[in-house]
Amino acid sequence: MTMGQSLPSAPFPGPAVNVFAYGFAVIPLIATALEQALIRHPGPGPKDALQIANLASFFVYLVLAGLDRRVIRTALDKAGRNFTALWVFLPPSYLWRRATCLGLPHTAAWLWCLSFALSIALGAALYP
């Protein structure tokens, strides 16, 4: 490298940065599986099973968002962009805004929508 050349900027962290975003995308299916397992287990009724599954998925969203923000913070700061973590209350919006701020494709947001639609279909098909 000569004196006139500058060092290349650090590349974007790559696919590892999307691990938590894709984790978001599978939560609706996992929540439906948990709900169905609780319904079939003696004890909680269908309403309680739904509430437990929703509460569990909400906490998983919060944990994943916290971990995700830690991973993408440097890339957001470097790009001069940021967004509030409150978007986690609307998972597809969080994923869309995240991808927009990082300049990534919106694949994780679309996968979340597909996963949500599949979870509704599976929940309806498997409901006792």
Backbone as JSON, one array per atom type, in Angstrom:
{
  "sequence": "MTMGQSLPSAPFPGPAVNVFAYGFAVIPLIATALEQALIRHPGPGPKDALQIANLASFFVYLVLAGLDRRVIRTALDKAGRNFTALWVFLPPSYLWRRATCLGLPHTAAWLWCLSFALSIALGAALYP",
  "N": [[0.84, -1.17, 0.0], [0.6, 2.17, -0.85], [1.59, 5.51, 0.15], [-0.34, 7.32, -0.68], [-2.69, 5.95, -0.82], [-5.61, 5.17, 0.98], [-6.65, 3.38, 3.87], [-9.09, 0.83, 3.5], [-12.51, 1.32, 4.43], [-14.03, -0.19, 7.29], [-15.72, -3.16, 6.58], [-19.26, -3.81, 6.36], [-20.73, -5.7, 9.0], [-21.77, -8.1, 7.91], [-23.55, -11.24, 7.2], [-23.93, -12.19, 9.81], [-24.97, -10.15, 11.3], [-27.65, -10.2, 10.85], [-28.76, -12.27, 12.26], [-30.34, -11.98, 14.6], [-32.46, -10.57, 13.54], [-33.59, -12.44, 11.81], [-34.3, -14.19, 13.74], [-36.43, -12.81, 14.87], [-38.23, -13.25, 12.84], [-39.1, -15.9, 13.02], [-40.48, -16.13, 15.37], [-43.41, -15.86, 15.46], [-44.24, -18.41, 14.53], [-43.11, -20.11, 16.45], [-44.45, -19.2, 18.71], [-47.06, -19.99, 18.07], [-46.72, -22.77, 18.05], [-46.08, -23.15, 20.76], [-48.47, -22.27, 21.93], [-50.28, -24.21, 20.91], [-49.2, -26.5, 22.11], [-49.65, -25.92, 24.8], [-52.44, -25.81, 24.84], [-53.11, -28.45, 24.37], [-52.12, -29.61, 26.61], [-53.15, -30.68, 29.79], [-54.79, -28.39, 31.89], [-54.21, -25.19, 31.5], [-56.66, -23.24, 29.77], [-57.8, -22.57, 26.37], [-57.8, -19.72, 26.08], [-56.05, -18.91, 28.11], [-53.74, -20.22, 27.23], [-53.21, -18.88, 24.86], [-52.67, -16.3, 25.88], [-50.38, -16.83, 27.44], [-48.58, -17.7, 25.45], [-48.43, -15.37, 23.89], [-47.36, -13.54, 25.74], [-44.89, -14.75, 26.28], [-43.72, -14.62, 23.72], [-43.55, -11.85, 23.44], [-41.62, -11.18, 25.39], [-39.45, -12.53, 24.31], [-39.15, -11.11, 21.93], [-38.34, -8.64, 23.03], [-35.86, -9.34, 24.21], [-34.42, -10.24, 21.94], [-34.44, -7.84, 20.46], [-32.91, -6.19, 22.1], [-30.41, -7.53, 22.03], [-29.97, -7.37, 19.29], [-29.82, -4.59, 18.86], [-27.45, -4.07, 20.17], [-25.62, -5.3, 18.49], [-25.95, -3.96, 16.03], [-25.52, -1.3, 16.59], [-23.0, 0.04, 16.18], [-22.84, 0.03, 13.38], [-25.08, 1.57, 12.77], [-24.38, 4.0, 13.98], [-22.12, 4.62, 12.48], [-23.24, 4.98, 9.98], [-24.64, 7.2, 10.52], [-27.24, 7.1, 11.3], [-30.17, 6.31, 13.16], [-32.62, 4.68, 15.17], [-35.43, 4.44, 17.29], [-35.77, 2.05, 19.93], [-38.32, 1.47, 20.54], [-39.78, 0.63, 18.43], [-39.92, -2.07, 18.58], [-42.31, -2.88, 19.59], [-43.94, -3.21, 17.47], [-43.26, -5.6, 15.57], [-42.93, -6.13, 12.63], [-42.61, -3.51, 11.72], [-40.36, -2.71, 13.15], [-38.42, -4.42, 12.0], [-38.52, -3.53, 9.35], [-37.8, -0.81, 9.55], [-35.27, -1.11, 10.64], [-33.89, -2.43, 8.57], [-34.07, -0.43, 6.63], [-32.6, 1.67, 7.82], [-30.07, 0.5, 7.95], [-29.53, 0.03, 5.35], [-30.12, -2.38, 4.14], [-31.65, -5.23, 2.45], [-35.21, -5.77, 2.74], [-35.81, -8.33, 3.64], [-36.06, -9.8, 6.1], [-38.28, -8.57, 7.27], [-40.3, -9.21, 5.44], [-40.19, -11.99, 5.7], [-41.05, -12.22, 8.34], [-43.72, -11.41, 8.05], [-44.68, -13.47, 6.39], [-44.26, -15.64, 8.11], [-45.99, -14.91, 10.17], [-48.48, -15.05, 8.85], [-48.49, -17.8, 8.24], [-48.52, -18.8, 10.84], [-51.04, -18.04, 11.72], [-52.65, -19.52, 9.96], [-51.83, -22.15, 10.67], [-52.57, -22.16, 13.38], [-55.35, -21.96, 13.13], [-55.92, -24.31, 11.73], [-55.06, -26.28, 13.49], [-56.48, -25.9, 15.77], [-58.34, -27.2, 18.46]],
  "CA": [[0.0, 0.0, 0.0], [1.4, 3.39, -0.93], [1.18, 6.58, 1.06], [-1.51, 8.01, -1.21], [-3.89, 5.13, -0.68], [-6.12, 5.1, 2.34], [-7.15, 2.06, 4.26], [-10.52, 0.7, 3.23], [-13.34, 1.39, 5.63], [-14.41, -1.52, 7.79], [-16.93, -3.62, 5.9], [-20.44, -4.08, 7.19], [-20.5, -6.98, 9.66], [-22.15, -9.25, 7.1], [-24.77, -11.95, 7.52], [-24.1, -12.42, 11.24], [-25.75, -9.05, 11.87], [-29.07, -10.48, 10.64], [-29.19, -13.44, 13.04], [-31.44, -11.61, 15.48], [-33.59, -10.17, 12.71], [-34.25, -13.67, 11.37], [-34.93, -14.73, 14.95], [-37.73, -12.16, 14.92], [-39.1, -13.78, 11.79], [-39.65, -17.22, 13.36], [-41.22, -16.09, 16.64], [-44.83, -16.19, 15.35], [-44.42, -19.86, 14.41], [-42.79, -20.7, 17.74], [-45.55, -18.86, 19.61], [-48.19, -20.86, 17.72], [-46.39, -24.11, 18.54], [-46.23, -23.11, 22.21], [-49.9, -22.17, 22.22], [-50.89, -25.51, 20.65], [-48.73, -27.43, 23.14], [-50.35, -25.59, 26.04], [-53.85, -26.18, 24.69], [-53.22, -29.91, 24.47], [-51.7, -30.0, 27.95], [-54.24, -30.4, 30.74], [-54.53, -27.24, 32.76], [-54.7, -23.91, 30.98], [-57.61, -23.28, 28.67], [-57.32, -21.93, 25.14], [-57.51, -18.29, 26.28], [-54.81, -18.81, 28.89], [-52.63, -20.67, 26.39], [-52.92, -17.77, 23.94], [-52.03, -15.23, 26.64], [-49.03, -17.27, 27.81], [-47.75, -17.69, 24.23], [-48.21, -13.96, 23.5], [-46.45, -12.94, 26.71], [-43.56, -15.33, 26.04], [-43.16, -14.07, 22.47], [-43.22, -10.45, 23.69], [-40.34, -11.14, 26.09], [-38.41, -12.95, 23.36], [-38.93, -9.95, 21.06], [-37.55, -7.66, 23.77], [-34.48, -9.83, 24.34], [-33.8, -10.19, 20.61], [-34.22, -6.44, 20.08], [-31.77, -5.71, 22.87], [-29.2, -8.12, 21.46], [-29.81, -6.83, 17.94], [-29.37, -3.2, 18.95], [-26.05, -4.09, 20.56], [-24.84, -5.7, 17.32], [-26.03, -2.99, 14.92], [-25.29, 0.07, 17.04], [-21.84, 0.66, 15.52], [-23.17, 0.26, 11.97], [-26.0, 2.7, 12.72], [-23.62, 5.21, 14.28], [-21.23, 4.87, 11.34], [-24.08, 5.48, 8.89], [-25.28, 8.44, 10.94], [-28.68, 6.85, 11.39], [-30.58, 5.65, 14.37], [-34.06, 4.61, 15.36], [-35.75, 4.1, 18.66], [-36.05, 0.64, 20.19], [-39.76, 1.31, 20.76], [-40.35, -0.04, 17.26], [-40.04, -3.49, 18.89], [-43.71, -3.18, 19.88], [-44.51, -3.57, 16.17], [-42.12, -6.33, 14.98], [-42.61, -5.9, 11.21], [-42.12, -2.14, 11.58], [-38.98, -2.72, 13.65], [-37.57, -5.04, 10.98], [-38.5, -2.67, 8.17], [-37.02, 0.39, 9.88], [-33.9, -1.59, 10.83], [-33.32, -2.66, 7.24], [-33.95, 0.86, 5.97], [-31.48, 2.42, 8.43], [-28.8, -0.16, 7.66], [-29.35, -0.09, 3.9], [-30.22, -3.8, 3.81], [-32.96, -5.6, 1.9], [-36.26, -5.95, 3.74], [-36.11, -9.75, 3.65], [-36.51, -10.24, 7.42], [-39.64, -8.07, 7.48], [-41.2, -10.04, 4.64], [-40.24, -13.32, 6.32], [-41.9, -12.13, 9.52], [-45.11, -11.38, 7.57], [-44.99, -14.83, 5.96], [-44.33, -16.46, 9.32], [-47.22, -14.55, 10.88], [-49.6, -15.63, 8.1], [-48.46, -19.24, 8.46], [-48.91, -19.1, 12.22], [-52.5, -17.92, 11.77], [-53.2, -20.69, 9.27], [-51.58, -23.33, 11.49], [-53.4, -22.06, 14.57], [-56.74, -22.26, 12.75], [-56.0, -25.71, 11.32], [-54.79, -27.18, 14.62], [-57.33, -25.58, 16.93], [-59.16, -28.38, 18.76]],
  "C": [[0.89, 1.24, 0.0], [0.84, 4.45, 0.0], [-0.1, 7.27, 0.6], [-2.8, 7.23, -1.04], [-4.33, 5.13, 0.78], [-6.59, 3.68, 2.63], [-8.63, 1.98, 3.95], [-11.3, 0.79, 4.53], [-13.73, -0.03, 6.03], [-15.7, -1.95, 7.1], [-18.06, -3.83, 6.89], [-20.3, -5.47, 7.76], [-20.95, -8.22, 8.91], [-23.38, -9.96, 7.61], [-24.99, -12.18, 9.02], [-24.94, -11.33, 11.89], [-27.25, -9.33, 11.74], [-29.59, -11.67, 11.45], [-30.39, -13.1, 13.9], [-32.67, -11.18, 14.69], [-34.33, -11.41, 12.2], [-34.86, -14.41, 12.55], [-36.31, -14.13, 15.15], [-38.72, -12.85, 13.99], [-39.73, -15.13, 12.16], [-40.47, -17.22, 14.64], [-42.71, -16.37, 16.48], [-45.08, -17.7, 15.25], [-44.13, -20.56, 15.74], [-43.9, -20.41, 18.75], [-46.78, -19.72, 19.33], [-47.94, -22.28, 18.21], [-46.54, -24.19, 20.06], [-47.69, -23.08, 22.61], [-50.58, -23.53, 22.03], [-50.46, -26.54, 21.69], [-49.44, -27.17, 24.46], [-51.83, -25.96, 25.99], [-54.03, -27.67, 24.91], [-52.79, -30.43, 25.84], [-52.84, -29.73, 28.92], [-53.86, -29.24, 31.67], [-55.07, -25.97, 32.16], [-55.68, -24.11, 29.82], [-57.04, -22.58, 27.45], [-56.99, -20.45, 25.3], [-56.22, -18.11, 27.06], [-53.6, -19.2, 28.06], [-52.22, -19.56, 25.42], [-52.2, -16.64, 24.68], [-50.61, -15.58, 27.03], [-48.11, -17.21, 26.6], [-47.45, -16.25, 23.79], [-47.23, -13.28, 24.45], [-45.02, -13.45, 26.52], [-42.94, -14.75, 24.78], [-42.79, -12.6, 22.65], [-41.86, -10.34, 24.39], [-39.2, -11.57, 25.18], [-38.11, -11.82, 22.39], [-38.05, -8.9, 21.76], [-36.09, -8.07, 23.9], [-33.76, -9.76, 22.99], [-33.52, -8.76, 20.16], [-33.03, -5.86, 20.83], [-30.46, -6.23, 22.33], [-28.91, -7.54, 20.07], [-29.28, -5.41, 17.98], [-27.89, -3.13, 19.34], [-25.16, -4.39, 19.35], [-24.82, -4.61, 16.26], [-25.71, -1.57, 15.32], [-24.11, 0.74, 16.32], [-22.13, 0.95, 14.05], [-24.13, 1.45, 11.84], [-25.28, 4.01, 12.99], [-22.74, 5.62, 13.1], [-22.02, 5.46, 10.17], [-24.75, 6.8, 9.26], [-26.78, 8.3, 11.07], [-28.97, 6.18, 12.72], [-32.1, 5.58, 14.38], [-34.31, 4.1, 16.76], [-36.09, 2.61, 18.79], [-37.54, 0.41, 20.43], [-40.46, 0.66, 19.57], [-40.55, -1.53, 17.53], [-41.49, -3.86, 19.23], [-44.5, -3.51, 18.61], [-43.42, -4.3, 15.38], [-41.89, -6.1, 13.49], [-42.1, -4.49, 10.96], [-40.68, -2.03, 12.05], [-38.04, -3.28, 12.59], [-37.45, -4.17, 9.74], [-37.61, -1.45, 8.4], [-35.54, 0.03, 10.04], [-33.21, -1.76, 9.49], [-33.11, -1.34, 6.5], [-32.75, 1.64, 6.51], [-30.13, 1.82, 8.08], [-28.53, -0.31, 6.16], [-29.37, -1.54, 3.44], [-31.55, -4.08, 3.13], [-33.95, -5.88, 3.02], [-36.7, -7.42, 3.88], [-36.67, -10.21, 4.99], [-37.93, -9.76, 7.7], [-40.65, -8.89, 6.69], [-41.31, -11.45, 5.2], [-41.1, -13.31, 7.57], [-43.37, -12.15, 9.1], [-45.55, -12.77, 7.11], [-45.15, -15.75, 7.16], [-45.61, -16.18, 10.1], [-48.44, -15.15, 10.17], [-49.65, -17.15, 8.28], [-48.89, -19.61, 9.87], [-50.42, -18.99, 12.39], [-53.15, -19.13, 11.12], [-53.02, -21.96, 10.09], [-52.44, -23.32, 12.75], [-54.85, -22.41, 14.27], [-56.89, -23.74, 12.4], [-55.86, -26.66, 12.5], [-55.67, -26.92, 15.82], [-58.27, -26.74, 17.21], [-60.64, -28.15, 18.59]]
}
